Amino acid sequence: MGKVYEAITPRLQTFIEAQHVFFVATAPLSAEGHVNVSPKGIDGTFAVVDERTVAYLDITASGAETIAHLRENGRITVMFCSFERQPKIVRLHGHGRVVSVDDEEFADWQPRFPETIAARAVIVVDVERVSDSCGYGLPLFEGARERDMLIGNMERRGADGVRAYRALKNTTSIDGLPAFEERSISERAPSEPERASR
């Protein structure tokens, strides 16, 4: 039987942190726009910050729908499903924001996650509704392991190649909404050594 919680309980946090994959759903305001669902699953890229805040490291990829939708309206749902013995689904509804790698705040979030040039942003979600439900209709999977392709692909491109890829693939959503905006070197926040020398 499904249940709504006041916040992320320690038991739910344990369940969330044990899952190998999660799904992120967002949508534009326009009724003609496309609803988007993105699967995520790279180890160490999701964090429960507190009972009402979660965050995940957003890796550079071929689209930027989540970023575009969050910048337009902020609505987001994050879903975790158990494909192992315990049949359970957890949904976190809330509002999210984008902390780009070019934002000064990114340095505060980065230590929570693996460091990689493939990182594009941290998505921070203020959780407003927490619920669970049975996962009786989900299949059982065993022997899941990570692919090493996405981050490896981006790291082989190098920092300049990743920026060029984002400029080509991530600037707008499929509906034409503004998405990831790559700042030029001169526009970026100064690094720690630069700030210290001022």
Backbone as a chain_set.jsonl record, in Angstrom:
{"seq": "MGKVYEAITPRLQTFIEAQHVFFVATAPLSAEGHVNVSPKGIDGTFAVVDERTVAYLDITASGAETIAHLRENGRITVMFCSFERQPKIVRLHGHGRVVSVDDEEFADWQPRFPETIAARAVIVVDVERVSDSCGYGLPLFEGARERDMLIGNMERRGADGVRAYRALKNTTSIDGLPAFEERSISERAPSEPERASR", "coords": {"N": [[0.837, -1.188, 0.0], [0.567, 2.205, -0.862], [2.17, 5.149, 0.501], [2.302, 8.472, 1.822], [4.832, 10.652, 2.861], [6.106, 12.894, 5.388], [8.649, 13.784, 4.97], [11.923, 12.822, 3.732], [12.613, 9.877, 5.129], [14.933, 8.182, 7.379], [14.864, 5.422, 6.691], [13.815, 5.474, 4.076], [15.855, 6.932, 2.864], [17.975, 5.102, 3.035], [16.98, 3.12, 1.321], [16.846, 4.595, -1.109], [19.569, 5.215, -1.534], [20.579, 2.729, -2.035], [19.836, 2.006, -4.57], [20.543, 1.328, -8.021], [19.838, 2.8, -10.188], [18.039, 5.737, -11.214], [15.201, 7.765, -12.127], [14.398, 10.748, -13.845], [11.891, 13.11, -14.222], [10.525, 15.717, -16.149], [8.845, 18.644, -17.496], [7.86, 20.992, -20.041], [6.078, 24.18, -19.789], [4.284, 24.585, -21.851], [1.471, 23.141, -23.436], [1.847, 21.845, -25.787], [4.415, 21.038, -25.656], [7.104, 18.655, -25.077], [7.006, 16.045, -22.73], [9.574, 14.91, -20.592], [11.593, 12.111, -19.7], [14.354, 10.998, -18.01], [16.806, 8.507, -17.636], [19.112, 7.759, -15.012], [22.263, 6.694, -13.672], [24.928, 6.514, -12.785], [27.396, 5.554, -10.559], [27.629, 7.096, -7.391], [26.675, 9.599, -8.069], [24.346, 10.638, -7.017], [22.854, 12.285, -4.248], [21.443, 12.357, -1.024], [20.779, 15.154, 0.606], [19.545, 16.36, 2.829], [16.562, 15.868, 4.816], [14.723, 17.045, 3.138], [15.965, 17.77, 0.81], [17.593, 16.906, -2.168], [20.239, 16.032, -4.454], [21.871, 15.779, -7.635], [24.666, 14.873, -9.716], [24.936, 16.215, -12.829], [25.647, 14.875, -15.873], [27.413, 15.618, -18.859], [25.697, 15.069, -21.847], [23.794, 13.952, -24.735], [21.502, 15.512, -24.801], [19.562, 18.172, -23.226], [17.209, 18.417, -21.792], [16.137, 18.325, -19.139], [17.513, 20.428, -17.85], [16.597, 22.622, -19.388], [13.811, 22.577, -18.857], [13.762, 22.906, -16.063], [14.857, 25.452, -15.829], [12.842, 26.883, -16.986], [10.48, 26.343, -15.454], [10.922, 24.79, -13.137], [9.696, 22.43, -12.148], [9.875, 19.036, -11.071], [10.214, 15.478, -10.892], [11.639, 12.811, -9.165], [12.341, 9.419, -9.445], [12.729, 6.279, -7.886], [13.268, 2.844, -8.306], [13.032, -0.466, -7.15], [14.68, -3.215, -8.398], [15.318, -5.497, -7.3], [14.997, -7.878, -4.592], [13.204, -6.626, -2.724], [10.116, -5.263, -3.385], [9.561, -2.121, -4.399], [8.772, 1.325, -4.906], [9.851, 4.653, -4.966], [8.963, 8.027, -4.982], [9.996, 11.357, -5.469], [8.716, 14.434, -5.405], [9.107, 17.778, -6.492], [10.741, 20.989, -6.667], [13.317, 22.013, -8.78], [16.668, 23.255, -9.317], [19.328, 24.558, -11.35], [22.724, 24.219, -10.99], [25.294, 25.297, -12.568], [28.46, 24.187, -13.966], [29.895, 26.471, -14.365], [29.025, 28.217, -12.449], [29.675, 29.936, -9.416], [28.786, 28.698, -7.103], [28.97, 26.018, -7.686], [31.368, 24.928, -6.797], [30.873, 24.482, -4.111], [29.177, 22.315, -4.143], [30.471, 20.302, -5.57], [32.337, 18.607, -4.077], [30.726, 16.567, -3.068], [30.442, 14.667, -5.001], [31.828, 12.441, -7.568], [34.774, 13.669, -9.132], [34.93, 14.968, -12.38], [35.606, 15.899, -15.763], [33.452, 15.587, -17.317], [31.241, 16.505, -16.027], [28.417, 18.632, -16.004], [26.627, 20.122, -14.567], [25.147, 20.563, -11.293], [22.131, 19.291, -10.206], [19.844, 20.511, -8.053], [17.342, 19.65, -5.826], [14.513, 20.783, -4.202], [12.564, 19.083, -2.144], [9.138, 18.469, -2.111], [7.105, 16.669, -1.865], [6.913, 13.362, -0.74], [6.683, 10.021, -1.515], [5.804, 6.522, -1.444], [5.279, 3.372, -3.118], [4.035, 0.107, -4.027], [6.158, -2.181, -5.772], [5.252, -4.276, -7.282], [4.75, -4.907, -9.927], [7.146, -4.744, -11.201], [10.005, -6.141, -12.88], [12.463, -8.591, -11.777], [15.908, -8.071, -11.584], [19.251, -9.224, -11.905], [22.755, -9.056, -11.133], [23.526, -6.513, -12.022], [25.646, -4.052, -13.409], [27.805, -1.227, -13.81], [28.005, 0.758, -16.81], [30.853, 2.058, -18.483], [30.883, 4.028, -20.328], [29.759, 6.674, -20.894], [30.973, 8.759, -19.252], [33.614, 8.128, -19.858], [33.663, 8.611, -22.628], [33.302, 11.407, -22.676], [35.542, 12.263, -21.222], [37.611, 11.487, -22.907], [37.346, 13.362, -24.9], [38.38, 15.655, -23.802], [38.679, 18.822, -22.018], [38.157, 21.101, -23.68], [36.926, 19.856, -25.838], [34.632, 18.813, -24.621], [33.3, 21.176, -23.924], [32.826, 22.16, -26.508], [31.141, 20.174, -27.482], [28.916, 20.456, -25.792], [28.127, 23.015, -26.58], [27.248, 22.435, -29.115], [25.232, 20.49, -28.755], [23.664, 20.997, -26.443], [22.393, 23.466, -26.046], [19.706, 24.144, -26.455], [16.366, 22.892, -25.756], [14.419, 20.113, -27.09], [12.109, 21.345, -27.785], [12.887, 23.875, -28.266], [13.465, 25.509, -26.083], [15.607, 27.555, -24.024], [18.562, 26.024, -22.837], [21.397, 24.56, -21.655], [23.901, 26.893, -21.037], [26.927, 27.724, -22.184], [29.533, 29.398, -20.753], [31.917, 31.801, -21.862], [35.506, 31.741, -21.458], [36.32, 34.18, -20.354], [34.062, 35.028, -19.043], [33.66, 33.4, -16.89], [33.481, 32.548, -13.393], [36.106, 33.601, -11.177], [38.804, 31.389, -10.358], [39.837, 29.695, -7.298], [42.659, 30.262, -6.775], [42.897, 32.593, -8.333], [41.046, 34.314, -7.082], [42.224, 34.536, -4.597], [44.503, 35.956, -5.174], [43.647, 38.482, -5.581]], "CA": [[0.0, 0.0, 0.0], [1.363, 3.417, -0.956], [2.14, 6.049, 1.647], [2.917, 9.785, 1.66], [5.653, 10.958, 4.035], [6.382, 14.312, 5.638], [9.995, 14.079, 4.491], [12.695, 11.612, 3.447], [12.952, 9.232, 6.393], [16.178, 7.396, 7.296], [14.63, 4.169, 5.975], [13.717, 5.79, 2.651], [17.189, 7.317, 2.415], [18.718, 3.855, 2.851], [16.469, 2.51, 0.09], [17.271, 5.425, -2.239], [21.015, 5.116, -1.741], [20.915, 1.366, -2.461], [19.399, 1.758, -5.951], [21.564, 1.511, -9.057], [19.318, 3.67, -11.242], [16.873, 6.554, -10.897], [14.607, 8.407, -13.291], [14.069, 12.153, -13.63], [10.823, 13.54, -15.125], [10.252, 17.152, -16.204], [8.02, 19.009, -18.652], [7.708, 22.43, -20.252], [4.744, 24.681, -19.475], [3.441, 24.5, -23.034], [0.739, 21.887, -23.625], [2.371, 21.2, -26.991], [5.795, 20.631, -25.41], [7.357, 17.24, -24.812], [7.378, 15.577, -21.398], [10.849, 14.195, -20.689], [12.021, 11.215, -18.628], [15.757, 10.639, -18.215], [17.389, 7.547, -16.691], [20.43, 8.095, -14.468], [22.719, 5.524, -12.947], [26.368, 6.448, -12.55], [27.629, 5.417, -9.128], [28.139, 8.241, -6.655], [26.214, 10.883, -8.605], [23.124, 11.087, -6.341], [23.063, 12.515, -2.816], [20.402, 12.886, -0.148], [21.456, 16.214, 1.353], [18.831, 16.342, 4.102], [15.261, 15.207, 4.667], [13.918, 17.72, 2.12], [16.82, 18.214, -0.289], [18.459, 15.935, -2.838], [20.996, 16.628, -5.554], [22.64, 14.821, -8.425], [25.629, 15.41, -10.664], [24.429, 16.117, -14.193], [26.766, 14.581, -16.765], [27.232, 16.047, -20.243], [25.168, 14.03, -22.732], [23.329, 14.46, -26.024], [20.363, 16.415, -24.656], [19.545, 19.0, -22.014], [15.788, 18.669, -21.527], [15.917, 18.611, -17.72], [18.0, 21.78, -17.59], [15.689, 23.589, -20.023], [12.532, 22.604, -18.146], [13.961, 23.494, -14.735], [15.052, 26.89, -15.98], [11.565, 27.508, -17.325], [9.419, 26.241, -14.439], [11.413, 24.176, -11.914], [9.018, 21.202, -11.7], [10.658, 17.821, -11.29], [9.962, 14.284, -10.092], [12.715, 11.82, -9.202], [11.76, 8.128, -9.074], [13.613, 5.152, -7.632], [12.575, 1.551, -8.36], [13.836, -1.616, -6.785], [14.606, -4.363, -9.299], [15.819, -6.613, -6.516], [13.986, -8.648, -3.865], [12.179, -5.782, -2.114], [9.369, -4.559, -4.434], [9.265, -0.796, -3.867], [8.995, 2.505, -5.734], [9.834, 5.91, -4.203], [8.923, 9.229, -5.818], [10.263, 12.643, -4.831], [8.198, 15.543, -6.214], [9.577, 19.043, -5.969], [11.238, 22.006, -7.591], [14.756, 21.901, -8.919], [17.429, 24.35, -9.919], [20.544, 24.133, -12.035], [23.979, 24.848, -10.591], [26.206, 25.001, -13.676], [29.891, 24.136, -13.649], [30.417, 27.832, -14.434], [28.53, 28.992, -11.326], [30.561, 29.924, -8.252], [28.215, 27.753, -6.136], [29.316, 24.638, -8.057], [32.487, 24.484, -5.955], [30.328, 24.019, -2.834], [28.504, 21.04, -4.366], [31.314, 19.32, -6.24], [32.944, 17.578, -3.222], [29.793, 15.47, -2.792], [30.354, 13.784, -6.159], [33.109, 12.171, -8.236], [35.245, 14.779, -9.96], [35.112, 14.601, -13.77], [35.357, 16.977, -16.718], [32.161, 15.319, -17.961], [30.183, 17.182, -15.267], [27.82, 19.806, -16.645], [25.919, 20.887, -13.539], [24.485, 19.823, -10.213], [20.703, 19.57, -10.107], [19.448, 20.53, -6.641], [15.882, 19.53, -5.757], [13.791, 21.003, -2.95], [11.53, 18.049, -2.173], [7.881, 18.942, -1.529], [6.223, 15.52, -1.627], [7.639, 12.093, -0.714], [5.724, 8.917, -1.465], [6.241, 5.223, -1.947], [4.233, 2.459, -3.567], [4.568, -1.231, -4.259], [6.775, -2.41, -7.072], [4.89, -5.657, -7.607], [4.748, -5.117, -11.37], [8.49, -4.598, -11.76], [10.762, -7.395, -12.988], [13.669, -8.769, -10.981], [17.151, -8.113, -12.345], [20.413, -9.573, -11.098], [24.055, -8.869, -11.756], [23.673, -5.204, -12.652], [26.922, -3.377, -13.251], [27.839, 0.046, -14.52], [28.726, 0.971, -18.059], [31.844, 3.113, -18.296], [30.957, 4.658, -21.644], [29.416, 8.097, -20.989], [32.05, 9.589, -18.707], [34.81, 7.842, -20.644], [33.541, 9.328, -23.902], [33.526, 12.833, -22.451], [36.92, 12.499, -20.791], [38.483, 11.37, -24.081], [37.231, 14.6, -25.675], [39.115, 16.726, -23.146], [37.837, 19.934, -21.556], [37.702, 21.913, -24.819], [35.996, 19.042, -26.609], [33.361, 18.735, -23.888], [32.624, 22.465, -24.095], [32.35, 22.239, -27.892], [30.012, 19.249, -27.585], [27.761, 21.086, -25.145], [27.681, 24.125, -27.429], [26.57, 21.851, -30.268], [24.1, 19.603, -28.433], [22.966, 21.246, -25.18], [21.977, 24.859, -25.863], [18.241, 24.252, -26.441], [15.605, 21.652, -25.64], [13.824, 19.694, -28.361], [11.037, 22.298, -28.064], [13.477, 25.189, -28.515], [13.676, 26.294, -24.864], [17.019, 27.698, -23.667], [19.011, 24.974, -21.924], [22.709, 24.812, -21.058], [24.608, 28.024, -21.624], [28.36, 27.629, -21.914], [30.168, 30.711, -20.664], [33.279, 31.913, -22.377], [36.512, 31.75, -20.387], [36.364, 35.496, -19.719], [32.849, 35.246, -18.253], [33.579, 32.457, -15.784], [33.891, 33.025, -12.072], [37.533, 33.339, -10.949], [39.14, 30.216, -9.561], [40.329, 30.016, -5.948], [43.936, 31.01, -6.797], [42.666, 33.927, -8.888], [40.39, 35.115, -6.063], [43.187, 34.769, -3.513], [45.517, 36.918, -5.601], [43.054, 39.819, -5.738]], "C": [[0.884, 1.253, 0.0], [1.175, 4.329, 0.248], [2.818, 7.36, 1.275], [3.617, 10.134, 2.972], [5.838, 12.465, 4.168], [7.721, 14.727, 5.052], [10.669, 12.753, 4.158], [13.147, 11.019, 4.783], [14.3, 8.515, 6.257], [16.0, 6.089, 6.524], [14.518, 4.405, 4.467], [15.078, 6.196, 2.092], [18.038, 6.074, 2.158], [18.295, 3.16, 1.565], [16.976, 3.266, -1.133], [18.745, 5.203, -2.55], [21.453, 3.724, -2.192], [20.589, 1.106, -3.931], [20.497, 2.106, -6.954], [21.133, 2.489, -10.143], [18.185, 4.515, -10.679], [16.426, 7.266, -12.16], [14.176, 9.82, -12.929], [13.027, 12.557, -14.675], [10.603, 15.04, -15.002], [9.385, 17.427, -17.422], [8.016, 20.519, -18.808], [6.307, 22.873, -19.859], [3.784, 24.514, -20.642], [2.767, 23.138, -23.151], [1.231, 21.137, -24.853], [3.797, 20.684, -26.788], [5.894, 19.164, -25.036], [7.715, 16.996, -23.348], [8.662, 14.767, -21.546], [11.073, 13.312, -19.465], [13.442, 10.772, -18.947], [16.202, 9.606, -17.19], [18.78, 7.985, -16.273], [20.948, 6.881, -13.706], [24.205, 5.415, -12.713], [26.632, 6.508, -11.047], [28.198, 6.699, -8.524], [27.613, 9.588, -7.102], [24.907, 11.367, -7.987], [23.399, 11.223, -4.854], [21.77, 12.976, -2.15], [21.1, 13.884, 0.767], [20.868, 16.336, 2.753], [17.435, 15.798, 3.825], [14.355, 15.865, 3.628], [14.723, 18.232, 0.924], [17.613, 17.042, -0.845], [19.183, 16.652, -3.964], [21.651, 15.51, -6.351], [23.554, 15.545, -9.397], [25.112, 15.149, -12.069], [25.61, 15.993, -15.147], [26.44, 15.038, -18.182], [26.777, 14.863, -21.096], [24.53, 14.713, -23.938], [22.135, 15.4, -25.952], [20.451, 17.19, -23.365], [18.111, 19.369, -21.652], [15.54, 19.065, -20.076], [16.348, 20.033, -17.383], [17.045, 22.82, -18.154], [14.381, 23.713, -19.25], [12.676, 23.234, -16.762], [14.155, 24.997, -14.83], [13.749, 27.59, -16.334], [10.588, 27.491, -16.151], [9.806, 25.493, -13.159], [10.798, 22.847, -11.502], [9.829, 19.961, -12.03], [10.145, 16.698, -10.39], [11.135, 13.34, -10.279], [12.136, 10.508, -8.686], [12.839, 7.061, -8.951], [12.784, 3.874, -7.632], [13.535, 0.462, -7.922], [13.604, -2.73, -7.795], [15.168, -5.603, -8.614], [14.678, -7.167, -5.653], [12.861, -7.792, -3.285], [11.423, -5.012, -3.196], [8.906, -3.187, -3.939], [9.589, 0.276, -4.897], [8.911, 3.727, -4.823], [9.865, 7.072, -5.188], [9.151, 10.466, -4.958], [9.791, 13.734, -5.783], [8.732, 16.846, -5.628], [9.93, 20.038, -7.05], [12.763, 21.958, -7.585], [15.373, 23.153, -9.499], [18.748, 23.814, -10.424], [21.734, 24.923, -11.495], [25.02, 24.425, -11.625], [27.653, 24.919, -13.2], [30.525, 25.518, -13.687], [29.972, 28.708, -13.265], [29.481, 28.862, -10.134], [30.098, 28.895, -7.218], [28.597, 26.303, -6.432], [30.428, 24.086, -7.171], [32.014, 23.98, -4.59], [29.706, 22.633, -2.953], [29.444, 19.943, -4.853], [31.904, 18.259, -5.307], [32.017, 16.408, -2.882], [29.833, 14.372, -3.861], [31.735, 13.477, -6.725], [33.503, 13.356, -9.116], [35.498, 14.283, -11.376], [34.852, 15.795, -14.674], [34.052, 16.764, -17.46], [31.013, 16.028, -17.245], [29.725, 18.433, -15.99], [27.19, 20.722, -15.605], [25.614, 19.974, -12.362], [23.03, 20.256, -10.227], [20.317, 19.433, -8.641], [17.927, 20.565, -6.579], [15.398, 19.8, -4.337], [12.569, 20.099, -2.986], [10.292, 18.519, -1.428], [6.909, 17.805, -1.213], [7.055, 14.254, -1.74], [6.603, 10.982, -0.614], [6.388, 7.619, -1.893], [5.029, 4.429, -2.396], [4.869, 1.108, -3.82], [5.224, -1.285, -5.637], [6.458, -3.81, -7.567], [4.942, -5.939, -9.114], [6.112, -5.023, -12.015], [9.203, -5.94, -11.842], [11.936, -7.415, -12.015], [14.863, -8.834, -11.924], [18.287, -8.465, -11.404], [21.686, -9.256, -11.87], [24.245, -7.544, -12.455], [25.063, -4.65, -12.401], [26.938, -2.141, -14.138], [28.486, -0.083, -15.895], [29.74, 2.083, -17.787], [31.952, 3.982, -19.548], [30.753, 6.167, -21.641], [30.549, 8.985, -20.48], [33.339, 9.362, -19.496], [34.819, 8.578, -21.968], [33.856, 10.801, -23.737], [34.969, 13.116, -22.043], [37.9, 12.365, -21.951], [38.431, 12.626, -24.95], [38.108, 15.717, -25.106], [38.198, 17.897, -22.844], [37.306, 20.772, -22.713], [36.691, 21.149, -25.663], [34.64, 18.917, -25.942], [32.593, 20.045, -24.041], [32.057, 22.597, -25.511], [31.132, 21.341, -28.098], [28.759, 19.856, -26.964], [27.222, 22.236, -25.985], [26.893, 23.609, -28.62], [25.254, 21.184, -29.89], [23.198, 20.069, -27.302], [22.386, 22.643, -25.015], [20.469, 25.049, -25.837], [17.611, 22.884, -26.237], [15.04, 21.275, -27.002], [12.65, 20.591, -28.745], [11.558, 23.713, -28.281], [13.658, 26.063, -27.289], [15.171, 26.439, -24.593], [17.409, 26.637, -22.644], [20.373, 25.331, -21.343], [23.421, 25.925, -21.807], [26.066, 27.957, -21.211], [28.957, 29.028, -21.867], [31.529, 30.682, -21.32], [34.233, 31.976, -21.194], [36.485, 33.074, -19.624], [35.162, 35.761, -18.823], [32.807, 34.377, -17.002], [34.027, 33.08, -14.483], [35.363, 32.726, -11.868], [37.736, 32.114, -10.092], [39.639, 30.655, -8.194], [41.672, 30.753, -5.987], [43.765, 32.422, -7.325], [42.049, 34.844, -7.851], [41.369, 35.481, -4.969], [44.194, 35.839, -3.878], [44.979, 38.328, -5.715], [43.115, 40.599, -4.441]], "O": [[1.836, 1.345, 0.775], [0.149, 4.282, 0.925], [3.784, 7.374, 0.512], [3.066, 9.935, 4.054], [5.74, 13.21, 3.192], [7.91, 15.885, 4.678], [10.062, 11.69, 4.286], [13.973, 11.608, 5.48], [14.757, 8.268, 5.141], [16.895, 5.689, 5.779], [15.059, 3.635, 3.673], [15.415, 5.838, 0.963], [18.749, 6.012, 1.155], [19.134, 2.67, 0.809], [17.474, 2.66, -2.081], [19.117, 5.022, -3.709], [22.572, 3.553, -2.678], [21.018, 0.094, -4.485], [21.268, 3.045, -6.76], [21.959, 2.954, -10.928], [17.458, 4.081, -9.786], [17.171, 7.361, -13.135], [13.654, 10.06, -11.841], [13.244, 12.372, -15.873], [10.506, 15.574, -13.897], [9.207, 16.559, -18.277], [8.151, 21.249, -17.826], [5.437, 22.035, -19.619], [2.586, 24.321, -20.433], [3.412, 22.103, -22.985], [1.051, 19.923, -24.952], [4.33, 19.977, -27.643], [4.895, 18.517, -24.719], [8.602, 17.646, -22.795], [8.821, 14.022, -22.513], [10.782, 13.711, -18.338], [13.705, 10.234, -20.023], [15.998, 9.804, -15.992], [19.54, 8.519, -17.081], [20.157, 6.117, -13.152], [24.705, 4.318, -12.462], [26.148, 7.404, -10.355], [29.121, 7.304, -9.068], [28.042, 10.62, -6.586], [24.398, 12.413, -8.39], [24.087, 10.392, -4.262], [21.089, 13.872, -2.647], [21.917, 13.501, 1.604], [21.599, 16.406, 3.741], [17.159, 15.321, 2.725], [13.321, 15.299, 3.272], [14.227, 19.028, 0.127], [18.227, 16.281, -0.097], [18.789, 17.743, -4.377], [21.948, 14.44, -5.821], [23.272, 16.658, -9.843], [24.88, 14.003, -12.453], [26.459, 16.88, -15.225], [25.314, 14.864, -18.649], [27.389, 13.795, -21.074], [24.705, 15.915, -24.139], [21.79, 16.027, -26.954], [21.296, 16.914, -22.514], [17.836, 20.5, -21.253], [14.82, 20.026, -19.807], [15.621, 20.759, -16.704], [16.718, 23.794, -17.476], [13.898, 24.82, -19.013], [11.816, 24.004, -16.335], [13.657, 25.738, -13.982], [13.571, 28.765, -16.015], [9.937, 28.498, -15.873], [9.068, 25.563, -12.176], [11.315, 22.191, -10.598], [10.395, 19.841, -13.116], [9.698, 16.941, -9.269], [11.575, 13.094, -11.402], [11.515, 10.474, -7.624], [13.735, 6.953, -9.788], [11.714, 3.828, -7.025], [14.711, 0.472, -8.285], [12.467, -3.143, -8.023], [15.455, -6.614, -9.254], [13.509, -6.94, -5.964], [11.695, -8.182, -3.342], [12.025, -4.178, -3.872], [7.966, -3.098, -3.149], [10.548, 0.157, -5.66], [8.001, 3.827, -4.0], [10.683, 7.102, -6.107], [8.584, 10.607, -3.874], [10.385, 13.941, -6.842], [8.801, 17.001, -4.409], [9.478, 19.94, -8.19], [13.402, 21.876, -6.536], [14.695, 23.994, -10.089], [19.225, 22.764, -9.992], [21.742, 26.153, -11.542], [25.559, 23.321, -11.557], [28.024, 25.497, -12.179], [31.588, 25.722, -13.101], [30.477, 29.818, -13.099], [30.026, 27.787, -9.886], [30.922, 28.289, -6.534], [28.555, 25.454, -5.541], [30.425, 22.902, -6.835], [32.677, 23.143, -3.976], [29.701, 21.864, -1.991], [29.218, 18.768, -4.566], [31.972, 17.096, -5.703], [32.492, 15.358, -2.449], [29.317, 13.275, -3.646], [32.705, 14.165, -6.407], [32.654, 13.966, -9.765], [36.201, 13.29, -11.567], [33.978, 16.614, -14.389], [33.587, 17.662, -18.162], [29.92, 16.141, -17.801], [30.534, 19.196, -16.52], [27.215, 21.945, -15.744], [25.804, 18.76, -12.436], [22.73, 21.449, -10.258], [20.45, 18.357, -8.058], [17.296, 21.414, -7.208], [15.816, 19.134, -3.39], [11.646, 20.324, -3.768], [10.369, 18.916, -0.265], [6.003, 17.961, -0.394], [7.807, 14.077, -2.698], [5.747, 11.001, 0.27], [7.393, 7.617, -2.605], [3.891, 4.78, -2.085], [6.093, 0.979, -3.827], [4.876, -0.525, -6.54], [7.295, -4.457, -8.197], [5.155, -7.079, -9.526], [6.244, -5.196, -13.226], [9.026, -6.788, -10.968], [12.345, -6.377, -11.497], [14.844, -9.549, -12.926], [18.29, -8.056, -10.243], [21.688, -9.197, -13.1], [25.042, -7.449, -13.388], [25.593, -4.77, -11.297], [26.172, -2.036, -15.096], [29.377, -0.903, -16.116], [29.499, 2.951, -16.948], [32.989, 4.597, -19.796], [31.495, 6.882, -22.314], [31.026, 9.861, -21.2], [34.073, 10.312, -19.769], [35.848, 9.107, -22.388], [34.581, 11.385, -24.542], [35.552, 14.109, -22.479], [38.918, 13.056, -21.978], [39.39, 12.916, -25.666], [38.527, 16.617, -25.834], [37.077, 17.964, -23.347], [36.125, 21.12, -22.728], [35.716, 21.725, -26.147], [33.611, 18.916, -26.618], [31.381, 20.035, -24.26], [30.943, 23.087, -25.694], [30.198, 21.712, -28.81], [27.673, 19.781, -27.539], [26.009, 22.417, -26.093], [25.969, 24.274, -29.087], [24.268, 21.296, -30.619], [22.068, 19.592, -27.194], [21.924, 22.977, -23.924], [19.988, 26.021, -25.255], [18.227, 21.853, -26.504], [15.168, 22.035, -27.962], [12.236, 20.601, -29.904], [10.774, 24.646, -28.461], [13.972, 27.245, -27.424], [15.935, 25.526, -24.905], [16.669, 26.382, -21.695], [20.489, 26.313, -20.61], [23.531, 25.907, -23.033], [26.4, 28.113, -20.036], [28.887, 29.763, -22.852], [32.208, 29.655, -21.327], [33.818, 32.235, -20.065], [36.611, 33.093, -18.4], [35.223, 36.618, -17.942], [31.974, 34.615, -16.128], [34.836, 34.008, -14.459], [35.842, 31.694, -12.337], [36.935, 31.829, -9.202], [39.841, 31.845, -7.955], [41.826, 31.768, -5.308], [44.406, 33.351, -6.834], [42.445, 36.003, -7.725], [41.352, 36.605, -4.465], [44.69, 36.553, -3.007], [45.742, 39.272, -5.92], [42.663, 41.743, -4.386]]}, "num_chains": 1, "name": "protein.A"}
